[in-house]
Amino acid sequence: MTEATFTVHPSPVGDVLLVSTAAGLVTVHVLHGSERDIDEQLSSLTGPLRSVPGRDDGGADTVRRQLDEYFEGRRETFDLSLDWRLVHGFSRDALEAVCRIPYAQTAGYGEVAAMAGIPRAARAVGNACARTPFSIVVPVHRVVRADGSIGGYGGRAEVKRWLLEHERAAGE
């Protein structure tokens, strides 16, 4: 019996891998455009999930609908159950703080560290954002450098830039 299911959903920033368990969404990952990336992502989840996720193109309807609404400019926040099993300690605190950054706005790594309760942990916030399993639905793209520059986004700065511009345009 498979503990988790996955599907791939198209989006304006590329295909998005969605992996869910009975507890909620385990990962939302913007793929780099290849089947190999799907295999690598699923394989990295095998240990934490105790099995390879099985394909289920019907099980993630709510997630797909909310992603589509977001990309259409009709949704500013996500109302999804998240399975936090891949996030521990301060990283979880940091990502939960990121969820409080308003739509179409940004916050610096240091600001998020303060929101998470450890003002001097800007570097740890950066690590949490870089390793988040919840791309887009936990809006780490809204976290920027202290000088206002956007910084990285898992090696895909163009995706981060697109998401920020999309939110600004939709919010106008």
Long-range contacts (C-beta under 8 A, 24 or more apart in sequence): 1-51, 2-51, 2-52, 2-53, 2-54, 3-49, 3-50, 3-51, 3-53, 4-45, 4-49, 4-51, 4-53, 4-54, 5-53, 5-54, 5-55, 5-56, 5-59, 5-60, 6-42, 6-53, 6-54, 6-55, 6-56, 7-55, 7-56, 7-57, 7-59, 7-60, 7-64, 8-38, 9-60, 9-63, 9-64, 9-67, 11-67, 11-71, 12-71, 12-162, 12-166, 13-136, 13-159, 13-162, 13-163, 14-159, 16-67, 16-135, 16-136, 17-41, 17-42, 18-60, 18-63, 18-64, 19-45, 19-49, 19-53, 20-59, 20-60, 20-63, 20-83, 21-49, 21-83, 21-85, 23-81, 23-83, 23-85, 24-80, 24-81, 24-82, 24-83, 25-63, 25-80, 25-81, 25-82, 25-83, 25-134, 25-137, 26-83, 26-85, 26-86, 26-133, 27-86, 27-133, 27-134, 28-63, 28-133, 28-134, 28-135, 28-136, 28-137, 29-133, 29-135, 30-135, 30-136, 30-154, 30-156, 30-159, 32-156, 45-86, 48-85, 48-86, 63-137, 66-137, 67-136, 67-137, 70-136, 71-166, 73-166, 73-169, 73-170, 76-103, 76-104, 76-167, 76-171, 77-103, 78-137, 80-137, 82-134, 82-137, 82-138, 86-133, 87-128, 87-132, 87-133, 90-116, 90-118, 90-121, 90-124, 90-128, 91-124, 91-127, 91-128, 91-131, 92-128, 93-117, 93-118, 94-121, 94-124, 94-125, 94-128, 94-129, 95-128, 95-129, 95-132, 95-134, 95-138, 95-140, 97-125, 98-129, 98-138, 98-139, 98-140, 98-142, 98-143, 99-138, 99-139, 101-139, 101-142, 101-143, 103-139, 103-167, 103-171, 104-167, 104-168, 104-170, 104-171, 105-142, 106-142, 106-143, 106-144, 106-148, 106-164, 107-142, 107-143, 107-144, 108-143, 108-144, 108-145, 108-146, 109-143, 109-144, 109-145, 109-146, 110-146, 112-143, 122-146, 126-151, 130-154, 136-163, 139-163, 142-167
